[in-house]
Amino acid sequence: MSNFYKSEDCPSSPQLLDFQNGDMLLAEGKLIREHLTACEFCAAEVEFYEHYPQSDEPIEVADIPKPLYELAESLLSSKRNKISSLDSLLNDADEKSTQ
C-alpha cells in the first residue's frame, strides 16, 4: 500500500463526489469509473462518500448538555496551565467557524 496517495492524474475530490452522487455526464463518469479500477486511493475516496454522504447544508451545532460540560470543564481544570477552559476552546472553535 506504499502507492496509496492521490496523484496529479487523479480526478479532484469534487469530481469524485459528483461521480458518487451521479451528478456528471455519462462520458465523464465512464472515465472516472475506468480510473477507479486502477487507483485504490480514489476508489477508497468514492467509497467514503458512499458511506458518509456529503452535504452543502450547514451543520447545526447542538448545545453541550450541562453534565457533559461540567465533566469536560472538570477534566480541563487539572490542565489549566495548558488549556484555559472549555469556554475558551468553544469560543476559539466558534471564531474559526465564522471566518
WOCOR-V200965 format. One record per run of one state. SS is the DSSP state (alpha for helix, beta for strand, coil for the rest). FROM is the first residue (numbers start at 0). LEN is the number of residues. If there is no record, write none. Layout:
((SS:FROM:LEN) (SS:FROM:LEN))
//
This chain:
((coil:0:12) (alpha:12:9) (coil:21:4) (alpha:25:13) (coil:38:1) (alpha:39:12) (coil:51:14) (alpha:65:12) (coil:77:8) (alpha:85:13) (coil:98:1))
//
